[in-house]
Amino acid sequence: MINRRGRAVLFVGIGLVVMMLLFPPWNGYNPSSIRPPVEVFWGYYFIFSPPPDASMIDGCLLLSQLFAVLLGTAVLAKWLNRSKR
């Protein structure tokens, strides 16, 4: 059974994952660069209103962020839920 603090950590972790999926990182090509086009980080935008120009979600960065949050949440929840002897 998960105690109160562990449950709070899980809810915060789930909230962070939802926010990361709603506001993913976007990459695109710099329109001001002449040759060759340079890929730049556009920032975090809402999933249904991406930044202007031909942009794409940075899947590698999103997966690494998801992994870090899930790992941190699991470790912290397990640590907070340990039994005191």
Backbone as numpy.savetxt, mean C-alpha at the origin, in Angstrom:
# Nx Ny Nz CAx CAy CAz Cx Cy Cz
-7.98 -17.33 20.79 -8.82 -16.14 20.79 -7.94 -14.91 20.79
-8.33 -13.94 20.00 -7.55 -12.70 19.89 -8.03 -11.71 20.95
-7.07 -11.12 21.66 -7.45 -10.15 22.68 -7.77 -8.79 22.04
-8.10 -7.84 22.88 -8.57 -6.53 22.40 -7.50 -5.77 21.61
-6.28 -5.77 22.12 -5.20 -5.05 21.41 -4.87 -5.71 20.08
-4.85 -7.04 20.05 -4.59 -7.75 18.81 -5.67 -7.50 17.77
-6.92 -7.43 18.23 -8.02 -7.14 17.32 -7.91 -5.72 16.76
-7.50 -4.77 17.60 -7.32 -3.39 17.13 -6.22 -3.32 16.07
-5.14 -4.05 16.29 -4.05 -4.07 15.30 -4.54 -4.66 13.98
-5.33 -5.72 14.05 -5.86 -6.32 12.83 -6.78 -5.36 12.08
-7.62 -4.63 12.80 -8.50 -3.67 12.14 -7.71 -2.53 11.49
-6.67 -2.07 12.15 -5.83 -1.02 11.56 -5.12 -1.56 10.32
-4.62 -2.79 10.38 -3.97 -3.41 9.23 -4.92 -3.56 8.06
-6.15 -4.00 8.33 -7.15 -4.13 7.26 -7.48 -2.76 6.68
-7.59 -1.76 7.53 -7.85 -0.40 7.04 -6.73 0.11 6.14
-5.49 -0.17 6.52 -4.35 0.25 5.69 -4.36 -0.46 4.34
-4.67 -1.74 4.33 -4.72 -2.49 3.07 -5.82 -1.92 2.16
-6.98 -1.63 2.73 -8.08 -1.06 1.94 -7.67 0.30 1.37
-7.03 1.14 2.17 -6.58 2.45 1.68 -5.52 2.30 0.58
-4.63 1.34 0.74 -3.61 1.14 -0.30 -4.23 0.66 -1.60
-5.29 -0.15 -1.52 -5.94 -0.61 -2.73 -6.80 0.48 -3.37
-7.35 1.38 -2.57 -8.15 2.49 -3.11 -7.27 3.60 -3.68
-6.08 3.78 -3.13 -5.16 4.82 -3.58 -3.81 4.20 -3.92
-3.72 3.51 -5.06 -2.46 2.84 -5.41 -1.42 3.82 -5.94
-0.15 3.41 -5.97 0.90 4.25 -6.55 0.84 4.21 -8.08
1.03 5.36 -8.71 0.94 5.47 -10.18 2.29 5.89 -10.76
2.62 5.31 -11.89 3.78 5.70 -12.68 3.31 6.19 -14.03
4.11 7.00 -14.66 3.80 7.48 -16.00 5.08 7.99 -16.64
4.95 8.49 -17.85 6.11 9.02 -18.55 6.09 10.53 -18.52
7.23 11.12 -18.25 7.36 12.56 -18.15 7.12 13.19 -19.53
6.07 13.99 -19.68 5.78 14.57 -20.99 6.80 15.63 -21.43
7.56 16.18 -20.48 8.51 17.22 -20.84 9.86 16.67 -21.30
10.10 15.40 -21.07 11.38 14.84 -21.51 11.35 14.60 -23.02
12.42 14.95 -23.68 12.46 14.86 -25.14 12.77 13.44 -25.57
13.95 12.95 -25.28 14.34 11.59 -25.64 15.31 11.07 -24.61
15.26 9.88 -24.26 14.12 8.96 -24.31 13.11 9.33 -23.24
11.87 8.87 -23.36 10.89 9.19 -22.33 11.30 8.57 -20.99
11.17 9.34 -19.95 11.60 8.92 -18.62 10.37 8.55 -17.79
10.41 7.36 -17.20 9.31 6.95 -16.34 9.46 7.63 -14.98
8.38 8.26 -14.52 8.41 8.99 -13.25 7.28 8.51 -12.35
7.45 8.75 -11.07 6.44 8.41 -10.08 5.45 9.57 -10.00
4.17 9.29 -10.28 3.14 10.34 -10.27 2.57 10.56 -8.88
2.63 9.58 -8.03 2.06 9.72 -6.70 0.94 8.74 -6.47
0.14 9.03 -5.45 -0.99 8.17 -5.08 -2.29 8.87 -5.46
-3.09 8.21 -6.29 -4.37 8.75 -6.74 -5.46 7.72 -6.51
-6.69 8.21 -6.43 -7.84 7.32 -6.29 -7.90 6.39 -7.49
-8.28 5.15 -7.26 -8.22 4.11 -8.30 -9.10 4.45 -9.50
-10.23 5.15 -9.27 -11.15 5.46 -10.36 -10.92 6.83 -10.99
-9.94 7.58 -10.52 -9.57 8.84 -11.17 -8.04 8.93 -11.22
-7.44 8.22 -12.17 -5.98 8.19 -12.27 -5.42 9.54 -12.70
-4.13 9.72 -12.55 -3.50 10.98 -12.96 -3.58 11.15 -14.48
-3.38 12.37 -14.95 -3.46 12.61 -16.40 -2.34 11.90 -17.16
-2.49 11.85 -18.45 -1.54 11.20 -19.36 -1.63 9.67 -19.22
-0.82 9.00 -19.94 -0.82 7.52 -19.93 -0.13 7.04 -18.66
-0.90 6.72 -17.65 -0.34 6.28 -16.38 -0.71 4.83 -16.13
0.08 4.19 -15.27 -0.20 2.81 -14.90 0.12 2.63 -13.43
-0.55 1.67 -12.82 -0.31 1.38 -11.41 1.05 0.69 -11.28
1.82 1.15 -10.32 3.13 0.55 -10.05 2.90 -0.71 -9.21
2.76 -1.84 -9.89 2.43 -3.09 -9.23 3.50 -3.57 -8.27
4.74 -3.36 -8.60 5.84 -3.81 -7.74 5.83 -3.05 -6.41
5.65 -1.74 -6.48 5.60 -0.94 -5.26 4.36 -1.29 -4.44
3.23 -1.48 -5.10 1.99 -1.82 -4.39 2.12 -3.16 -3.68
2.68 -4.16 -4.36 2.86 -5.47 -3.74 3.83 -5.43 -2.56
4.89 -4.66 -2.70 5.85 -4.56 -1.60 5.23 -3.85 -0.40
4.40 -2.83 -0.65 3.70 -2.16 0.45 2.71 -3.10 1.13
1.96 -3.84 0.32 1.00 -4.79 0.89 1.71 -5.84 1.73
2.82 -6.36 1.22 3.58 -7.36 1.95 4.08 -6.80 3.29
4.60 -5.58 3.26 5.13 -4.98 4.49 4.03 -4.76 5.52
2.86 -4.29 5.09 1.76 -4.06 6.03 1.23 -5.38 6.57
1.05 -6.37 5.70 0.54 -7.66 6.16 1.51 -8.34 7.12
2.79 -8.29 6.81 3.80 -8.88 7.69 3.85 -8.15 9.03
3.88 -6.83 8.99 3.92 -6.05 10.22 2.69 -6.26 11.08
1.53 -6.32 10.43 0.28 -6.55 11.16 0.28 -7.93 11.81
0.69 -8.94 11.06 0.70 -10.30 11.61 1.67 -10.42 12.78
2.86 -9.87 12.64 3.86 -9.96 13.71 3.40 -9.20 14.95
2.88 -8.00 14.75 2.43 -7.19 15.89 1.22 -7.82 16.58
0.28 -8.34 15.80 -0.90 -8.98 16.40 -0.49 -10.24 17.18
0.43 -11.01 16.63 0.90 -12.22 17.34 1.64 -11.83 18.62
2.47 -10.79 18.56 3.23 -10.35 19.72 2.30 -9.82 20.81
1.26 -9.08 20.43 0.34 -8.53 21.40 -0.59 -9.60 21.98
-0.77 -10.70 21.25 -1.70 -11.74 21.67 -1.01 -12.87 22.45
0.30 -12.73 22.69 1.01 -13.79 23.39 0.52 -13.88 24.83
0.58 -15.05 25.35 0.12 -15.24 26.74 1.27 -14.92 27.70
0.93 -14.27 28.78 1.94 -13.93 29.78 2.01 -15.07 30.80
3.20 -15.57 31.03 3.38 -16.69 31.95 4.15 -16.27 33.15
